[in-house]
Amino acid sequence: MTRRKCLVLGAGGLVGQRLQQRLVNHPMFEIVAVAGSPSSADKQLSSIPWRLDEIRPDLPELLVIDANGPNLTQHCQSLGVEVAFSGLPSSIALSVEQVLVDGGITVYSNSSAYRRKPNIPMIIPEINPHHNYSSKHYCATNCTLIPLALPVAAIAKLSTVVSVKMRSEQALSGAGWQLLFDQQALSGNVNPNIDGEADKTSAELLHVLGSMENQLVTPAKLSLDINCERVARRDGHQVFVTLKTQKPLELTEIIDQLQDLDIGYELPSKPRQAIHLVDRVNPDDHLWSDGENFSSKPSPSNDLKTGMAIVIGDLSVEGDTVSFHAYSHNTIRGAAGGLVYLAEFLLTENS
């Protein structure tokens, strides 16, 4: 398989480094350029502080490009870059991603800057592949949405979902690497408020569950009660969900449907099962799931499946009311891993 040459937008941030980690040995992509902030530009990539718990992989020796530089697209074109993976902050992504798209480079973005915008598909492969159409710009979703949307979408295949109530407990890493080095936050003194998170999660859930005609998405219509909070956990977003369906359901049919959520073919980052069912979620032990097994010593550069499954426990049903807890790795499936998986899916679907 010919590996497509790619640019990683993000040198020192958590998502950018997760992208580097996941792409360094990827069978479909080859890192030939990394761009970052002006403070990182013109430095050796190996000199940028490594923020992740796992050791820095054997990345190529590259000089970091200024993501804001006027010659970014031309430089990438000279290197034969076909694909860019963006872990940029939204304020920067807004201009940089469009410049690359205008230069003919396909951008897969983890940024919220272009989510739900016209002509820019936002897709979770297991949920809304019907939103796919040919584009040079694609978006992944908010990290908090992932452990909520996959089980809700699965249950919606059994009966129309009329309401969803969710409370989240979100990891420090969801706010960037700085909190992971903040001793007060690590000791439990963390601001629980996450501005705009509930609104983003709500809007994106309705979007991915919506219908599409002529490349325009009509959001789903259901009642939502979403609350999001930050907690003193390094990684992993956990959600506590109660939903109501139009007709009563049985626990056995829900379990069967959750285990049947699949895109139908193999990809490097696709988990062995999208949803990993357990009796009760344990945030310490269940962070790294490939859909069948949990890893205590993950190697994300070599095992692209671990950390990609959603773990669901405390599942119960009473008539038309379904309750569950769900957990996922926010910087893997919820960010960099999910974005690379999306690129794998779209390149396969569009080929």
MARVO-162417 format. One line per 4 residues: for each residue x, y, z of N, C-alpha, C, O. Coordinates in steps of 0.05 Angstrom, whole numbers. Example, Ala and Ser with C-alpha at 12.3 -4.5 7.8 and 13.67 -1.06 7.14 Angstrom:
residues 2
264:-114:156:246:-90:156:264:-66:156:285:-66:169  257:-45:142:273:-21:143:258:1:157:268:23:161
***
This chain:
residues 351
17:-24:0:0:0:0:18:25:0:36:28:16  12:44:-18:27:69:-19:17:87:4:-7:92:7  36:96:20:29:114:42:26:143:32:44:153:18  4:155:39:0:183:31:16:202:48:16:199:73
30:220:36:46:239:51:28:259:66:10:270:54  34:263:91:15:280:107:30:301:124:54:298:130  15:322:130:24:343:148:8:340:174:-16:335:173  22:343:196:8:345:222:9:374:231:30:386:234
-15:385:236:-18:412:246:-20:410:276:-41:405:287  3:415:290:4:413:319:30:400:327:34:376:323  48:415:338:75:405:346:77:398:375:87:377:383  66:416:392:70:413:421:45:408:437:47:402:461
21:409:425:-4:404:439:-10:375:441:2:358:427  -29:368:459:-35:340:463:-46:326:438:-38:304:432  -65:340:425:-77:327:401:-56:325:379:-54:304:365  -40:346:375:-19:345:355:1:322:360:9:308:342
8:318:385:27:297:391:14:270:390:27:250:383  -12:268:397:-26:243:393:-27:236:363:-24:213:356  -31:256:346:-30:251:317:-3:241:308:-1:222:293  18:254:318:45:245:311:49:216:320:60:199:305
40:210:344:43:183:355:29:162:339:39:140:335  5:169:329:-12:149:315:-4:147:285:-10:126:273  9:167:274:15:167:246:43:157:240:49:151:217  60:156:260:89:151:254:93:123:241:111:120:224
77:104:248:79:77:237:54:69:221:50:45:216  38:88:214:12:82:201:16:71:173:32:81:158  1:49:166:5:37:140:-6:54:117:1:49:94  -23:74:123:-36:90:101:-24:118:98:-29:131:78
-10:127:119:0:155:119:29:156:127:39:139:143  43:176:117:71:181:124:75:210:131:69:228:115  84:215:155:89:243:164:114:254:150:136:243:152  110:275:134:132:288:121:135:317:130:154:331:123
116:327:146:117:355:155:100:358:180:79:345:183  110:375:199:95:382:223:96:412:225:117:424:223  73:424:230:71:453:233:61:460:261:45:445:273  71:482:272:62:490:299:62:520:302:62:535:283
61:528:327:59:556:333:86:570:327:106:557:324  86:597:327:111:611:322:133:604:342:157:605:336  125:597:367:145:590:387:158:563:381:180:558:391  145:546:366:157:520:358:170:521:331:187:504:325
164:541:315:173:542:287:203:542:285:217:556:301  214:528:266:243:527:260:259:512:281:284:513:281  245:498:298:259:481:318:257:452:308:239:444:294  277:436:317:275:408:311:251:396:326:246:402:349
236:379:312:213:367:325:221:352:350:206:352:369  244:340:349:254:324:373:260:342:397:262:332:419  262:368:393:268:386:415:242:397:428:244:409:450  219:392:416:194:402:428:187:384:451:186:360:448
181:395:475:174:379:498:152:359:492:131:366:480  156:334:500:136:313:495:117:312:519:125:309:542  91:315:514:71:318:535:57:292:542:43:291:563  59:272:526:44:247:531:58:229:550:82:230:554
42:211:563:53:192:583:72:172:570:92:164:581  64:163:545:81:143:532:106:157:521:106:181:516  127:141:517:152:153:508:149:163:479:132:153:464  165:183:472:164:194:445:172:172:425:192:160:428
155:168:405:162:148:385:185:158:367:194:180:369  194:140:349:216:147:331:206:163:308:202:153:286  201:189:314:190:207:294:212:216:274:235:216:281  204:224:250:224:234:231:237:259:241:225:275:255
262:263:233:277:288:240:267:311:222:274:312:198  251:328:233:239:349:217:242:376:232:243:377:256  244:397:216:241:424:227:212:431:227:198:428:207  202:441:250:174:449:252:169:474:235:184:493:236
148:473:219:140:495:202:121:514:218:107:504:235  122:539:212:104:558:224:76:555:211:73:560:188  57:545:227:30:541:216:17:567:206:-1:566:189  26:589:216:15:615:208:31:628:186:25:650:177
52:614:177:70:626:157:57:629:130:39:613:123  65:648:114:52:653:88:57:632:67:43:630:47  78:616:71:86:596:51:80:567:59:92:549:48  62:564:78:56:537:88:46:519:65:57:497:62
27:528:50:16:511:29:37:504:8:40:481:-1  53:524:-1:73:520:-21:94:500:-11:103:483:-26  101:503:15:121:484:26:110:456:26:124:437:19  85:453:34:73:426:34:70:415:6:75:391:2
63:431:-13:61:422:-41:88:412:-51:90:393:-66  110:426:-43:136:418:-52:145:391:-41:162:377:-52  133:384:-18:139:358:-5:120:336:-14:123:313:-7  100:343:-31:81:323:-40:60:316:-20:48:295:-21
54:334:-1:34:330:19:6:328:6:-2:346:-9  -8:307:12:-36:304:1:-56:309:23:-79:317:17  -49:303:48:-68:303:70:-57:318:94:-33:316:100  -74:333:108:-66:347:133:-85:338:155:-109:337:151
-73:333:178:-88:326:202:-85:350:222:-63:356:229  -107:362:229:-106:386:245:-114:382:274:-136:373:280  -95:389:291:-100:390:320:-97:418:330:-90:423:354  -102:438:313:-98:466:320:-121:477:337:-144:467:335
-116:497:353:-138:511:366:-156:524:345:-147:531:324  -181:527:352:-201:536:333:-194:563:321:-198:568:297  -184:582:337:-178:608:327:-157:608:305:-158:625:287  -138:590:307:-117:587:286:-127:570:263:-121:576:240
-141:549:270:-151:530:249:-169:544:229:-169:537:205  -183:564:238:-202:578:220:-189:588:195:-201:586:173  -165:599:197:-152:609:173:-133:589:160:-133:586:136  -118:574:177:-98:556:166:-110:533:150:-101:527:128
-132:521:161:-144:499:147:-155:507:120:-152:492:100  -167:530:118:-178:539:93:-157:544:72:-161:538:48  -134:555:81:-112:560:62:-102:534:50:-96:533:26  -100:513:66:-91:487:56:-111:475:37:-104:464:16
-137:477:44:-158:466:27:-157:481:0:-159:468:-21  -154:507:1:-152:523:-24:-129:514:-41:-129:517:-66  -108:504:-28:-84:494:-42:-86:466:-52:-66:454:-62  -109:453:-48:-114:426:-58:-106:404:-39:-106:381:-47
-101:411:-14:-94:391:6:-119:384:22:-133:402:31  -124:358:25:-148:349:40:-142:352:70:-122:342:80  -160:365:84:-156:370:113:-176:354:129:-200:356:124  -166:339:148:-182:326:168:-178:340:195:-156:342:205
-200:352:206:-196:371:228:-209:361:254:-231:351:254  -194:364:275:-204:359:302:-214:385:314:-226:384:336  -210:407:301:-218:433:312:-249:436:310:-262:425:292  -260:453:328:-288:459:327:-295:481:307:-318:488:303
-274:493:295:-279:517:278:-298:512:255:-314:530:248  -297:489:243:-313:484:219:-335:463:223:-348:454:204  -339:454:248:-359:434:253:-387:445:247:-394:467:254  -403:429:233:-431:435:226:-433:458:206:-454:469:202
-410:464:192:-411:485:172:-420:472:145:-415:449:140  -434:488:128:-442:478:102:-418:468:85:-397:480:86  -422:446:71:-402:435:53:-378:423:67:-358:417:53  -379:419:93:-357:407:108:-369:384:124:-379:388:146
-368:359:114:-380:337:128:-367:332:156:-343:334:159  -384:327:175:-376:319:202:-387:291:208:-411:288:210  -369:272:210:-377:244:209:-365:227:231:-341:230:238  -382:210:243:-373:188:260:-378:163:243:-402:157:238
-358:148:235:-362:126:216:-385:107:222:-400:99:204  -388:99:248:-409:80:255:-437:92:255:-457:77:255  -439:119:255:-465:131:260:-476:144:235:-499:138:227  -461:162:222:-473:177:199:-455:176:174:-448:197:163
-448:152:165:-434:150:140:-449:161:116:-437:168:96  -476:163:119:-492:174:97:-488:204:94:-498:216:75  -474:217:113:-467:245:111:-442:250:93:-434:272:89  -431:228:84:-406:230:68:-412:239:40:-430:229:27
-395:257:30:-394:264:2:-367:275:-4:-352:283:15  -359:277:-29:-332:285:-36:-327:314:-27:-341:332:-34  -305:317:-13:-298:343:-2:-268:344:2:-254:323:2  -257:368:6:-229:371:13:-226:378:43:-204:383:52
-248:378:57:-248:387:85:-268:370:101:-292:370:94  -259:357:122:-276:340:138:-271:346:168:-249:353:175  -291:342:184:-289:347:213:-296:322:229:-315:308:222  -281:317:250:-289:299:271:-306:315:292:-308:339:290
-317:301:311:-335:314:330:-320:320:356:-297:313:361  -335:333:374:-326:339:401:-321:313:416:-335:293:412  -300:313:432:-292:288:446:-314:278:465:-316:254:469  -329:296:477:-350:288:496:-373:274:482:-387:258:494
-376:279:456:-399:268:442:-395:238:437:-415:223:437  -371:229:435:-366:201:426:-378:180:445:-393:163:435  -374:181:471:-386:160:488:-416:163:491:-430:145:500  -427:186:484:-456:190:484:-468:181:458:-488:167:458
-457:190:435:-470:187:409:-471:158:400:-491:149:389  -450:143:404:-450:115:394:-472:98:406:-487:86:391  -475:97:433:-497:81:444:-524:93:437:-543:77:433  -527:119:437:-553:131:430:-561:123:402:-584:116:396
-542:125:383:-548:118:355:-555:89:352:-573:82:336  -542:72:367:-548:43:366:-576:38:376:-592:23:363  -583:50:398:-610:46:410:-631:57:392:-654:47:390  -625:79:378:-644:92:360:-652:74:337:-672:79:324
-636:54:331:-643:35:310:-665:16:319:-679:4:302  -670:14:345:-691:-3:356:-717:12:359:-739:2:355  -714:38:368:-738:54:372:-730:83:372:-707:90:380  -747:101:363:-741:129:362:-734:139:390:-749:134:409
-712:153:393:-704:165:419:-718:192:421:-715:209:404  -733:196:443:-748:221:446:-734:240:465:-739:264:463  -717:230:483:-703:249:501:-678:236:511:-676:212:513  -658:253:516:-632:244:527:-624:263:549:-624:287:546
-617:251:572:-606:266:594:-578:256:600:-574:232:604  -558:274:600:-531:265:603:-516:284:623:-519:308:622  -500:271:640:-480:286:656:-453:275:650:-449:250:649  -433:292:646:-406:282:640:-387:289:663:-390:308:678
-366:272:665:-343:277:681:-319:275:662:-312:253:653  -306:298:656:-287:300:635:-258:304:646:-254:319:665  -240:291:632:-212:291:642:-198:318:638:-207:335:622  -177:321:653:-160:346:651:-149:349:623:-147:372:613
-141:327:610:-128:329:584:-147:340:563:-138:349:542  -173:340:568:-192:352:550:-188:382:547:-198:394:528  -174:394:566:-169:423:565:-141:430:556:-133:453:556  -126:410:548:-98:415:539:-78:406:559:-84:398:582
-52:406:551:-31:395:567:-25:411:592:-14:399:611  -32:436:593:-25:453:616:-37:442:642:-23:441:662  -62:433:641:-74:422:666:-61:397:676:-62:390:699  -48:382:657:-35:357:665:-9:362:681:2:344:693
0:387:681:23:395:696:16:415:718:34:428:729  -9:418:723:-19:436:744:-24:420:769:-43:404:771  -7:423:790:-9:407:814:-36:411:829:-46:392:841  -46:435:828:-72:440:841:-94:424:827:-110:411:840
-94:424:801:-114:409:786:-111:379:791:-131:365:795  -86:369:790:-82:341:795:-90:332:822:-97:309:826  -88:350:842:-96:343:869:-126:346:874:-135:339:896  -141:355:854:-170:356:857:-182:383:857:-206:386:856
-165:404:857:-174:432:857:-177:441:828:-159:455:819  -199:434:815:-202:441:787:-229:453:783:-249:445:795  -230:474:766:-256:487:760:-273:468:744:-265:459:723  -297:460:754:-313:441:740:-327:452:715:-336:436:698
-328:478:712:-343:490:690:-327:488:664:-303:492:663  -341:480:642:-329:479:616:-347:495:597:-367:486:588  -338:520:592:-355:538:577:-362:527:550:-345:519:535  -387:527:544:-397:520:517:-398:491:511:-407:483:490
-388:474:529:-386:445:523:-413:432:520:-417:416:501  -431:438:537:-458:426:536:-472:434:510:-485:418:497  -470:459:502:-482:468:478:-470:455:453:-485:446:435  -444:452:453:-431:439:430:-439:410:428:-445:399:407
-439:396:451:-446:368:452:-475:364:442:-481:346:427  -493:381:451:-521:379:443:-524:383:413:-537:367:400  -512:404:403:-516:411:374:-503:389:357:-515:382:336  -481:378:365:-467:358:349:-482:331:350:-482:317:330
-494:325:372:-510:300:374:-533:302:355:-538:283:340  -548:324:355:-570:327:337:-561:326:308:-576:316:290  -538:336:302:-527:337:275:-521:309:265:-530:301:243  -505:293:280:-497:267:270:-521:248:269:-520:228:254
-542:253:285:-566:236:284:-585:246:263:-606:233:259  -579:268:250:-598:280:231:-597:267:203:-581:249:198  -615:276:187:-617:266:159:-603:286:141:-598:309:148  -596:276:116:-583:294:98:-595:292:70:-601:270:61
-599:315:57:-609:316:30:-595:339:16:-594:361:26  -584:333:-8:-570:353:-24:-547:366:-7:-543:390:-8  -533:349:7:-510:357:24:-517:377:46:-499:390:57  -543:378:53:-551:395:76:-563:376:97:-580:359:92
-554:380:122:-563:363:144:-586:376:159:-585:400:166  -607:361:163:-629:369:180:-626:356:207:-628:331:209  -620:371:228:-615:359:254:-638:342:264:-662:348:259  -632:322:280:-653:306:292:-668:323:313:-658:343:322
-692:314:319:-709:329:338:-714:311:362:-729:291:360  -701:318:384:-707:304:409:-699:322:432:-684:341:429  -711:317:455:-706:334:479:-679:327:492:-674:303:496  -663:347:498:-637:342:509:-634:358:535:-643:380:539
-620:345:554:-613:357:580:-583:348:584:-578:327:595  -565:366:577:-536:359:577:-521:377:597:-524:401:596  -506:365:614:-489:379:633:-461:367:632:-457:343:634  -441:385:630:-413:376:628:-396:388:650:-398:412:656
-379:371:662:-361:380:684:-333:369:681:-330:346:671  -313:385:688:-286:376:689:-280:363:717:-290:373:737  -265:341:717:-257:328:741:-227:324:741:-214:327:721  -216:317:765:-187:314:768:-178:286:760:-168:270:776
-182:279:734:-173:254:723:-156:261:699:-164:279:683  -134:248:695:-116:255:673:-129:251:645:-129:269:629  -139:227:641:-151:220:615:-177:205:619:-181:192:639  -194:207:599:-219:192:599:-243:208:606:-245:220:628
-263:209:588:-288:222:592:-309:201:598:-313:182:583  -323:205:620:-345:187:628:-371:202:627:-373:225:636  -392:189:616:-418:201:615:-439:183:628:-436:158:628  -458:196:640:-480:182:655:-506:189:641:-514:213:641
-519:170:629:-540:175:610:-566:161:617:-566:138:625  -588:176:614:-614:164:615:-629:174:591:-630:198:585  -641:156:576:-656:164:552:-683:150:552:-687:129:564  -701:163:538:-728:151:535:-733:145:505:-725:161:488
-745:123:500:-751:114:473:-782:114:468:-798:115:487  -789:114:443:-817:116:436:-832:91:444:-856:92:451  -819:68:444:-832:43:452:-814:29:473:-790:33:473  -826:12:489:-810:-3:509:-790:-22:495:-796:-33:474
-767:-25:508:-746:-43:497:-739:-64:517:-743:-61:541  -727:-86:507:-716:-107:524:-686:-105:526:-673:-97:507  -675:-112:549:-646:-110:554:-631:-126:533:-610:-118:523  -641:-150:527:-626:-168:508:-624:-155:480:-603:-158:467
-645:-143:471:-644:-131:444:-626:-106:444:-613:-100:423  -625:-91:466:-606:-69:468:-577:-79:467:-561:-68:452  -571:-99:482:-544:-111:482:-536:-120:454:-514:-114:445  -554:-134:441:-549:-144:414:-543:-121:395:-525:-122:378
-559:-99:398:-555:-76:380:-529:-61:385:-516:-52:367  -522:-59:411:-497:-45:418:-473:-61:406:-454:-49:397  -475:-87:407:-453:-104:398:-452:-106:367:-433:-116:356  -473:-97:354:-475:-99:325:-467:-73:311:-469:-72:286
-459:-53:326:-451:-27:314:-424:-30:300:-404:-33:313  -425:-28:273:-400:-34:258:-402:-21:230:-424:-17:220  -379:-16:218:-379:-4:191:-378:-25:169:-382:-19:146  -372:-50:177:-373:-72:158:-348:-81:145:-347:-101:131
-325:-67:150:-300:-76:139:-277:-66:157:-281:-50:175  -254:-77:152:-231:-72:170:-216:-47:162:-213:-41:139  -207:-32:182:-189:-9:179:-168:-10:202:-174:-22:223  -145:2:198:-124:1:218:-133:10:246:-125:-2:266
-149:32:247:-156:43:273:-184:34:283:-192:42:305  -197:18:267:-224:10:275:-222:-10:299:-207:-29:297  -237:-5:321:-235:-24:343:-247:-51:336:-263:-53:317  -240:-71:351:-251:-98:345:-281:-99:348:-295:-113:334
-290:-83:367:-319:-77:370:-321:-48:378:-305:-39:394  -340:-33:366:-342:-5:373:-349:-1:402:-340:19:414  -365:-19:413:-374:-17:441:-366:-41:456:-371:-64:448  -352:-37:478:-343:-58:496:-360:-58:521:-360:-39:537
-376:-79:524:-395:-80:547:-382:-93:571:-368:-113:570  -386:-80:594:-377:-89:620:-400:-87:640:-419:-73:635  -397:-100:663:-418:-97:683:-418:-69:694:-439:-56:697  -394:-59:701:-392:-32:712:-366:-19:702:-345:-32:702
-367:6:695:-344:21:685:-325:27:708:-333:37:729  -300:21:703:-278:27:722:-259:46:707:-243:36:691  -259:72:713:-242:91:698:-212:84:699:-198:91:681  -203:72:721:-175:65:723:-167:42:705:-145:42:694
-184:23:701:-178:-1:686:-188:-2:658:-178:-18:642  -207:16:651:-221:13:626:-214:35:605:-230:40:587  -192:49:609:-185:71:591:-177:61:563:-185:73:543  -162:39:562:-150:30:537:-164:4:528:-154:-17:534
-186:7:513:-199:-17:503:-198:-17:472:-200:3:459  -194:-42:462:-195:-45:432:-222:-57:424:-226:-64:401  -241:-59:443:-267:-70:438:-271:-97:449:-293:-107:452  -248:-111:454:-250:-138:466:-232:-140:490:-238:-155:509
-209:-126:490:-190:-128:512:-182:-101:522:-183:-81:508  -173:-100:548:-163:-76:560:-132:-79:562:-122:-100:569  -118:-57:557:-89:-57:559:-80:-40:583:-90:-18:587  -62:-51:598:-50:-36:620:-23:-23:612:-13:-6:626
-12:-33:589:13:-22:579:9:-17:549:21:-31:532  -6:4:542:-12:9:514:12:18:498:30:31:509  12:12:472:32:22:454:18:35:430:15:23:409  8:60:434:-9:72:414:3:76:386:-11:80:367
30:76:385:42:79:358:42:54:342:44:54:318  38:31:356:39:5:342:12:-8:343:5:-23:324  -3:-4:364:-30:-16:366:-50:6:363:-57:20:382  -61:9:338:-79:31:332:-107:26:342:-124:44:341
-113:2:351:-140:-5:359:-145:1:389:-167:8:397  -124:-2:405:-129:2:433:-135:32:439:-122:50:429  -155:36:457:-164:63:463:-186:73:444:-195:95:448  -193:56:425:-213:65:405:-241:56:410:-260:65:396
-246:39:429:-273:29:435:-286:46:457:-272:59:474  -312:46:457:-328:58:478:-335:37:498:-345:16:490  -330:41:524:-337:22:544:-363:30:557:-367:53:566  -382:10:558:-408:16:570:-414:-4:592:-410:-28:589
-423:7:615:-431:-9:637:-455:2:651:-467:22:642  -464:-11:673:-487:-3:688:-512:1:669:-527:19:673  -514:-17:650:-535:-16:631:-561:-28:643:-561:-50:653  -582:-13:641:-608:-23:651:-631:-11:634:-628:10:622
-653:-25:635:-677:-15:620:-702:-21:636:-705:-43:648  -720:-2:636:-746:-5:649:-767:7:631:-771:32:631  -780:-10:616:-800:0:597:-787:17:575:-771:7:559  -794:43:574:-783:60:554:-759:77:563:-751:95:550
-748:69:586:-726:84:598:-701:67:599:-700:46:611  -679:77:586:-654:62:585:-633:79:599:-631:103:594  -617:67:616:-596:81:630:-569:66:626:-569:41:625  -547:81:625:-521:69:622:-500:89:629:-504:114:629
-476:79:636:-452:95:638:-434:88:615:-432:65:607  -420:108:603:-402:103:581:-376:118:585:-376:139:598  -355:107:574:-328:117:579:-311:114:554:-312:94:541  -295:135:548:-277:132:525:-252:149:530:-252:168:546
-231:142:515:-206:157:517:-209:182:501:-211:181:476  -209:205:514:-216:230:501:-195:240:481:-203:253:462  -169:234:484:-150:243:465:-144:221:444:-130:227:424  -154:197:448:-152:176:428:-177:175:411:-179:189:391
-197:160:419:-222:159:403:-235:186:401:-247:192:381  -233:202:422:-247:228:422:-233:250:407:-244:271:402  -208:244:398:-193:266:385:-175:253:363:-185:247:341  -149:250:368:-130:242:347:-136:215:335:-136:212:310
-142:195:351:-148:169:340:-173:169:324:-174:156:302  -194:182:334:-219:184:319:-215:199:292:-228:192:273  -198:219:292:-193:234:267:-179:217:246:-186:217:223  -158:202:255:-144:185:236:-163:163:226:-162:156:203
-179:152:244:-199:132:236:-218:143:215:-225:130:196  -227:168:219:-244:181:200:-231:183:173:-243:178:152  -205:190:172:-191:193:147:-188:165:134:-192:163:109  -182:145:149:-181:118:138:-208:110:125:-209:100:102
-229:116:139:-256:109:130:-263:124:104:-273:112:85  -258:150:104:-266:166:81:-249:160:56:-259:159:34  -223:155:60:-207:148:37:-215:121:25:-215:118:1  -224:103:42:-233:77:33:-260:80:19:-264:69:-2
-278:95:31:-305:99:20:-304:115:-7:-320:109:-25  -286:134:-8:-286:152:-31:-268:142:-54:-267:154:-75  -254:120:-49:-236:110:-70:-250:95:-92:-238:86:-111
***
